[in-house]
Amino acid sequence: SDGSIRLHQMTSEYPLLQWNDSTNGQPVIALQWALTRPAVFFALDASSNIYIWDLLENDLMPVAKQNIPSDKVVAMALLGEPEKANGLLGIVLAKESGQLDIQYVKKKWASP
C-alpha cells in the first residue's frame, strides 16, 4: 500500500532486495514477472503507471515508466510463450471503463 516492493527467497522471511517508495507512494495494484525473461518484472500502481524493472540492467530503480492517462487501469496481466524463442511479450490492461488494451513489450525486455 505504500509503494514498496520486496523480493523474497522462499526459504527466508527477510527480503533479498527491497525498494521503498518505488511508485512515489502510490499503492501497487499488480506485479508480475515477465514470462519470457526471468530478470524482468512489471508493476502497476494506483495512478495507472506501469514500471518496468530489469534487474540485469539496473537493480536500484525501474528502467522504464509508462503512464496510461486516458482511462484508469485497474488490472494488468502478461501474456507470452516462454517456450518459444521469439521473445514476444504482451501486457493486457483492464481499464475502469471495461475496455481491454493489449500492448507489446520492446524486445530488449522480452527476449530470453
C-alpha positions as CSV (number, residue, x, y, z in Angstrom):
1,S,0.0,0.0,0.0
2,D,3.0,2.4,0.4
3,G,4.7,1.6,-3.0
4,S,7.3,-0.7,-1.5
5,I,8.4,-3.8,-3.5
6,R,10.2,-6.6,-1.8
7,L,12.0,-9.6,-3.4
8,H,11.9,-12.7,-1.3
9,Q,13.6,-16.1,-1.4
10,M,11.1,-18.8,-0.5
11,T,13.3,-20.1,2.4
12,S,13.5,-16.8,4.3
13,E,11.1,-14.3,5.8
14,Y,13.5,-11.5,5.1
15,P,13.7,-9.9,1.6
16,L,16.8,-10.3,-0.6
17,L,16.1,-6.8,-2.0
18,Q,13.7,-4.1,-1.0
19,W,12.7,-0.9,-2.9
20,N,11.0,1.6,-0.7
21,D,8.7,4.2,-2.3
22,S,9.3,2.6,-5.7
23,T,6.0,4.1,-7.0
24,N,6.3,7.5,-5.4
25,G,4.0,6.4,-2.6
26,Q,1.2,5.0,-4.8
27,P,-0.2,1.6,-3.9
28,V,1.0,-1.3,-6.1
29,I,-2.1,-2.8,-7.8
30,A,-0.4,-5.6,-9.7
31,L,3.1,-7.1,-10.1
32,Q,4.1,-9.9,-12.4
33,W,7.4,-11.4,-13.7
34,A,7.9,-11.4,-17.5
35,L,7.1,-14.8,-18.9
36,T,9.9,-14.7,-21.4
37,R,12.7,-13.1,-19.5
38,P,13.3,-14.1,-15.8
39,A,15.1,-10.9,-14.7
40,V,12.2,-8.6,-15.8
41,F,9.1,-7.7,-13.9
42,F,6.3,-5.2,-14.3
43,A,4.4,-3.3,-11.6
44,L,1.2,-1.3,-11.9
45,D,0.4,1.4,-9.4
46,A,-3.0,3.0,-8.4
47,S,-2.3,6.0,-10.7
48,S,-2.1,3.9,-13.8
49,N,1.7,3.9,-14.1
50,I,3.4,0.8,-15.3
51,Y,7.0,0.3,-14.1
52,I,9.4,-2.0,-15.9
53,W,12.2,-3.4,-13.8
54,D,15.1,-5.2,-15.5
55,L,17.3,-6.5,-12.7
56,L,20.2,-7.3,-15.1
57,E,20.3,-3.7,-16.3
58,N,19.6,-1.8,-13.0
59,D,18.6,-3.3,-9.7
60,L,18.1,0.1,-8.0
61,M,15.2,1.5,-9.9
62,P,12.9,0.8,-12.8
63,V,14.4,1.0,-16.3
64,A,11.2,2.5,-17.7
65,K,7.9,4.0,-16.6
66,Q,4.8,4.4,-18.7
67,N,1.7,6.4,-17.7
68,I,-1.7,5.4,-19.1
69,P,-3.6,8.7,-18.8
70,S,-6.8,8.3,-20.7
71,D,-8.7,5.7,-18.6
72,K,-7.7,4.3,-15.2
73,V,-6.0,0.9,-15.3
74,V,-7.4,-1.4,-12.7
75,A,-5.7,-4.7,-13.5
76,M,-2.7,-6.0,-15.5
77,A,-1.7,-9.4,-16.8
78,L,1.2,-10.5,-19.0
79,L,1.0,-12.9,-21.9
80,G,3.6,-14.7,-23.9
81,E,5.0,-18.1,-24.7
82,P,8.2,-18.8,-22.7
83,E,8.9,-22.0,-24.7
84,K,9.3,-20.0,-27.9
85,A,12.5,-18.2,-28.7
86,N,10.7,-15.3,-30.5
87,G,10.5,-13.3,-27.2
88,L,7.0,-11.9,-27.8
89,L,5.6,-10.5,-24.6
90,G,2.4,-8.6,-24.2
91,I,0.6,-6.7,-21.5
92,V,-3.1,-6.8,-21.1
93,L,-4.5,-3.8,-19.3
94,A,-8.1,-3.8,-17.9
95,K,-9.5,-0.3,-17.7
96,E,-12.1,1.2,-15.3
97,S,-14.4,1.7,-18.3
98,G,-14.4,-2.1,-19.0
99,Q,-12.1,-1.8,-22.1
100,L,-9.1,-4.2,-22.5
101,D,-5.9,-2.9,-24.1
102,I,-3.1,-5.2,-25.3
103,Q,0.3,-3.7,-25.8
104,Y,3.5,-5.5,-26.9
105,V,6.8,-5.0,-24.9
106,K,10.0,-3.9,-26.6
107,K,12.2,-6.9,-27.5
108,K,15.0,-5.8,-25.1
109,W,12.7,-6.5,-22.1
110,A,11.1,-9.6,-23.7
111,S,13.8,-11.6,-25.3
112,P,15.2,-14.5,-23.4
